[in-house]
Amino acid sequence: MYNWSVDEEEFKKEDPEGYKIWRLEQMINYGLGKEKISEKLVRKYWHKLFLDPETKRFLEFLLWPEKKSLP
């Protein structure tokens, strides 16, 4: 993923956690390129991610599928 509007090195130095959250949002919203998203990081920052509601609902379905009770 390439972002031309943000100085990523400076952002990473000033706010490492904010950079991780921003990068996850960028990857989810705008594409991955050849990279993969870390499920662990998505779960960790889930409540801080600003995502499209439909995308967030879909990811929530994938990450935390509803458990069906046994009869």
C-alpha positions in Angstrom: 0.0 0.0 0.0 1.3 3.4 -0.9 0.0 6.7 0.6 1.3 9.9 -1.0 -0.6 12.4 1.3 1.0 11.4 4.6 4.6 11.3 5.8 4.4 7.8 7.2 7.9 7.9 8.7 7.2 11.1 10.7 3.7 9.8 11.7 5.2 6.5 12.9 7.8 8.4 15.1 5.3 10.8 16.6 2.4 8.5 17.3 3.2 4.7 16.9 -0.2 3.5 18.1 -2.1 6.1 16.0 0.0 5.1 13.0 -1.0 1.4 13.4 -4.7 2.3 13.7 -4.5 4.7 10.6 -2.6 2.0 8.6 -5.2 -0.7 9.4 -8.0 1.7 8.4 -6.2 2.5 5.1 -5.6 -1.1 4.3 -9.2 -2.1 5.0 -10.9 0.8 3.3 -8.6 1.3 0.3 -7.0 -2.1 -0.4 -4.1 -4.1 0.6 -1.8 -4.4 -2.4 0.3 -7.5 -1.7 0.1 -7.2 2.1 -2.1 -9.0 4.6 -4.0 -7.6 7.5 -3.1 -8.9 10.9 -6.2 -10.3 12.6 -4.6 -9.8 15.9 -4.2 -6.0 15.3 -7.7 -5.7 14.0 -9.1 -7.3 17.1 -6.9 -5.2 19.4 -7.9 -1.9 17.8 -11.5 -2.8 16.8 -13.2 -0.1 18.9 -10.8 2.6 17.6 -11.2 1.8 13.9 -13.2 4.3 11.8 -14.7 2.1 9.1 -17.7 2.2 6.8 -20.6 0.6 8.7 -21.2 -2.1 6.1 -17.5 -3.0 6.1 -17.4 -3.0 9.9 -20.5 -5.3 10.1 -18.9 -7.7 7.6 -15.6 -7.8 9.4 -17.4 -8.3 12.7 -19.2 -11.3 11.2 -15.9 -12.8 10.1 -14.1 -12.1 13.3 -16.8 -13.0 15.8 -19.3 -15.3 14.2 -22.4 -15.9 16.3 -22.2 -19.1 18.3 -25.2 -21.3 17.9 -26.4 -23.1 21.0 -26.6 -26.8 20.9 -30.1 -28.3 21.3 
